[in-house]
Each structure stands twice: as C-alpha cells, then as structure tokens.
C-alpha cells in the first residue's frame, strides 16, 4: 500500500499507540453485493453494512510495483456451511464483476482507504465434510490493457460505432484496386 493513498486522518490514526486495523471487501455480484470485513459483528462503513467474518476471512498480500504490471489479489472465505451459501457461489455469474479491498483503522472515527480494485476471475471451492473454503481471485484492472481490441476498418463497422460517419465508405472498393505509380503503362 503506497503512502500516497493514505489520507492525513488515516496516517494520524496509524500513529496512535494502540490501533485496531481491519480489512473490508466489496464483491459486486449481480444478484446482490456482498460486504464482508475482518472484524466481528456488523460494521457500517460509508452507508454499507459489512458482515464480520473475523479469522474466517483471509486476504492475500496486495502488491504494488514501480512498473506497470497487473498484480492480482485473492480473498479466502473459510468455514462456509455446506448449504445454500455454497449454492450461491456455484450458481452466481462472477467473472468480470468488480471486487474491492479496503484497509482501515477503527477509533473515534473509522478511517479507511481503498487498496485494491479488480475483477473477479476464478472461484475455487474446497469442500469438507461440514464446511467449505472458497477462494476468489481478483485480477487487477490493468489486465484490460492486455485484452485484444477487435476492430474492423470497414464501412459497416464504422457505421455501427458512429452512425452517419462516412469516413470509411470507400475502403471496401479499394481492396482489389490497381494503383499505377510513377509512369503509365
């Protein structure tokens, strides 16, 4: 976590003699967002109610590099009962949905900052006799830079993107056109 992301009040809270740090996670599923945090009980942060999972929530280290590279993170939920909670994980479309990780400090006023935003990529489930472990991999938003952009330089494609634009109207007629350069023959 870079110090450039820390607010003055969060930096001051980290300098206190006794601090209560926490992590919070937003997982934006289609049916309903999931808000969880590393404490116990329900914690309201910015108007959202986060369910406390305590030690059952584990967040991997969040790397920041000097170069432009897409480093991911993972969130592990352990002790999930083998019932409808697991069924939701199996049936809910999740790939490409947004996930956010926050770091904060509790005190007179809860201070926090976003340390990672990415897209849900893989969900691995390890089933046990009574409970399961769910690991969700988040890929960095920079992964979009590596995604291929498919574009055709045709009149039809240009019209689909920009209706009324005739800039590529004659491109297709140039495909087999013979162009004489220099002297005529």
N, C-alpha and C positions, 0 to 999 in steps of 0.2 A: 504494500500500500504506500503510495507516494505521499509525502507530506503536503504536496500542492493541493491534494484533495481534502485536507483537514481544515475545518472552519476554525476560527480563533477560539470559539467556545469549546469545541471538541478537544483542541490542543490543551486548553486550560484544564479541562476535566481529566485528561490523561496525566497531568502533572500533580493531581491530588495524591495525598498519602495513601488513601485506600480507594480503589476503583472497582467497579462491577462491570466488566466488559461483556458484551453479548454480540451474537451474530443473528441476523434476521434474513429470511429468504422469501421472495415472492416467486411463485410459479404460476404463470398465466395460462391455465388450461381453458379450453373452450367452454366447458360446462360451468365452471366456477373457478376463480383464482384460489390458490392455496397459499396461506400466510402462516409461516412457522418461525419459531425462534429458539435459541439455545437455553432459554430460561424455563421456569415452571409457571404454569397458570396462563392466563390470557393477558397480553400486553398490548395496549393501544399505542400505535406509532403512526403519526400523520393521518389519523382517522381510520386506520386499518386495524382490525383485531387479529393479532398473531397468537396462534396456539403454541404453548410451550411444550417442547419435547425433551428438554434437558439433555442428558447424555445420549439419548436415542437419536439425536441429530448430529451428524458429523460433516464438516465442510473441509474439503481439501485446501491446501495452500493455494493462494491466488498469486500468481507470478506476474510481475511487471518487468518488461525488458526494455533496454535502451533502443533496440532495433524494432522495426515494425514487424511483429510476428504474432500469430494468433495462438495464444496460450489459453487453454481451457481450464475448467474447474469441475469438481464433482461434489454432489450432495448425497450423503448416505443416510437413509432412514432405517433404523433397526427396530426390532420388536413389534413389527406391524402384525396384528392378528390376522390369521388366515380366514378372512370373511369378506364382506362387501368392500372393505377398504382396498384390499388387494385386487378385487374385481375391477374397481375403478381404474387402477393402474394398468390393467391388462386391456381395457376396452377404450380408454380415452385417447384420442389422437394427440400426440405431444410433440412430435418432431417439428422443429422450426418455431415453437412457441417461446415466448420470452421468459427468461429466468433472471432474477436479480439477487445479489448478495449484498447485505449492508453490515457495517461494523459500527457499533455504538457503545456508549458508556451510560449507565444509569446513575442518577444522582438527583439533586433537586429538580433538574430538568434533564430529560433524556436527550442526549446528543448523539447523532449518528451521521454516517456518510455512506454513499454507495461505493463499494469497492470492486464490483464486477457486474457486468450486464452481458448476457449472451443468449444463445438459442439452445433449447433442449435438443439433444442429439440422440443419445442412447439411454435406454432404461433397462438395467439388468436386475433380475429378481432372483434371489437365493431363497428357496423355500425350506423351512424347517418343519418339525412336527407340529408345533403350535403357533409359531410366528415366522415371519419372513423378513428379509433385508432387501431394501430397494435402493439401488444406486442410480442416480440420474446424472449423466454427463452433460455439461454445458459447454458449448463451443463459443469462442469469442466472436463478437460482431465483425471483427476484421476478416473472418473466414469468407465474408461476402466478396472481398477483393479477389479471392481465388476462384470464384464462381464464374463460369463461362457465360458471356452475354451473347445470345443468339440474335443476330440482326441480319436482315437481307436488304441489300441495296436495290430494291425493286420498287416500281410504282405502287403496286398493291400494298407492300409493307409500309411505305411512306404514308399512304392514304389511311391505313389502319391506325397509325400513330398520330398523324397530323392531318385530319380531314381538310380537303381543299388545297393542300400543298402540292403543287405540280412540279416540284424541283427534280423529281426522278422520272418524269413522264416518258422520256425518250431513251432511258437506259436500256430497255429490252431490245429496242431496234438497233442498238449499237453492237450487239453480240456478234453477229456474223458480217458486219460492215467491213469492207476492204478500204483501207485508207492508203492513198498513194502519197509518199513523202518524197520531197525533192523534185525529180523530173517525172514528166508524164510518160507513159509507155503505151 
